[in-house]
Amino acid sequence: MHLSELDTPALVVDLDLMETNIAALMGRLRPTGVRVRPHLKTAKCPEVARILAAAGASGFCVAKLGEAEVMAAAGIDDLLITGELAGAPKLRRLAALHARHPRVRCVVDSVAGARMLDDAVAATGVPLEVLIELDVGQGRCGVTPGEPARALAAEVARLPHVRLVGVQGYEGHLQHIADPEEQARRVAEAMGRLTATAALLRADGHAIESVTTGGTGTCERCATHPGVTEVQPGSFVFLDRAYRDALGARGGYTNALTVLATVISRPAAGRAVVDAGLKALATDMGNPEPVGLPGVRYRPGGDEHGILEWDGPAQDGLAVGDQVALIPGHIDTTVNLYDAYHAHRGGGVVATWPIVARGKSQ
Ligand SMILES: Cc1ncc(COP(=O)(O)O)c(C=O)c1O
């Protein structure tokens, strides 16, 4: 089947470009010796995980327990859940997952949270590996580096059913900094906080084997900071418009994922309407970009409609029934809107991959 035969809106992956992105990241990180644990919150798909594993990934990250459950069921169970877990239903599910997949790791940033995990897995008889999450500047979750982290580590080490194996300090606020010098300086500061705390915990006798951090925008810088052992980028696999605009050529990645839409109306000169609106393309990080249509801008026209606009006659040839490819502004939130990827090479669809972790936000 050719892409032109697909019904729309459809999520389309250019396999050649995706493989080039993966090879580029792995190739640049290999000489550092740092493990790459890609974040599957972006792709949400076991087939993509298997391609990453074949390219050298050392395990994977997921953001949510629901993502961990479906990935483990698909045979991918060397997983770090990068968000804290709390609440009785969640902890019951964690216990069940841990009993079957003891390699699943969790993060904690409070004594209360750590005790909940400890209680939850007590009956399984196998310790749950945990990492202490540090706030290295993002201002989201994470205990303050230094003494507060040290105090938390001491409490976690007393718990009988969890085993402290590392620290996580994700610097999400630094991913899209366009100025390379500013980014380098701020990443170095954040990594300094992370690795100094890892050293403090080791000095207290904790076996900190994992010091994990970094996303697509920063992982190469993180990986060269002494003391970082692992990076967790996700978006590089497909890239999106927001990342491309921020990193430009220095990122070294290409947009490999598009949403295919169909023109359903040509109501006026300089305007076409496509069948992909807010339910097909996330706009939380900016509007999508039409591919191969210079001068054409996309804006949402409601839940089901997308509006393409242009000045002058340049694109007046766009006709009802034409397909248009759009690069999403933000891939994570766009991918989460689809049941499957259509993977193609040179326009020929070679596979359809279910996005099994789509909507697994619990
Ligand atoms: C904890 C954590 N690690 C890694 C990533 C991956 O970042 P990116 O998709 O920007 O590569 C994210 C993304 O939100 C994250 O929340």
The ligand as an ORCA input file, in Angstrom:
! r2SCAN-3c Opt
* xyz 0 1
  C      11.817     12.156     33.317
  C      11.997     12.343     31.850
  N      13.094     11.832     31.271
  C      13.314     11.941     29.951
  C      12.399     12.575     29.130
  C      12.658     12.569     27.650
  O      12.788     13.818     27.109
  P      12.691     14.101     25.545
  O      11.409     13.536     25.032
  O      12.695     15.554     25.521
  O      13.834     13.446     24.910
  C      11.254     13.160     29.698
  C      10.320     13.911     28.866
  O       9.413     14.557     29.275
  C      11.041     13.026     31.094
  O       9.957     13.530     31.686
*
